[in-house]
Amino acid sequence: MRHLKSGRKLNRTTSHRKAMFTNMALSLVEHERITTTLPKAMELRGVVERLVTYGKRGDLHGIRLISRSIKNKNIVMKIVKDLAVQYSDRSGGYTRVLKVGPRRSDNAEMAIIEFVDRKKKETAKAE
């Protein structure tokens, strides 16, 4: 019985799941928007929001807590210096999950996960 057990297994071993979410969190922080399957996006949301909350602490311990899962120093500093400052007045809910519809090949439900109030890159069309 799974009473009070949270989180999806996603048909992966524990080490594979942790590595996958670490890589996905790194990509999300770097690009600020990624497309993945809906169950992965729903689970990734908790991982990334926890990292941003650690970054909002602003102290050495917060940086070390982030560094436990994210090994790239540039990404860790982006969480602490950029994202934590951007969401300093927000107590949670830093990401949103948008459903996009089924994937063409295997009909898996796809979703876009992105940061709320992210800085959109201006794409000017040359006329």
Salt bridges, closest charged atoms under 4 A:
GLU32 OE2 - LYS78 NZ 3.56
GLU43 OE2 - ARG8 NH1 2.77
ASP59 OD1 - ARG57 NE 3.74
ASP106 OD1 - ARG103 NE 2.90
GLU114 OE1 - ARG33 NE 3.47
GLU114 OE2 - ARG96 NH1 2.84
GLU114 OE1 - ARG118 NE 3.32
ASP117 OD2 - ARG90 NH2 3.11
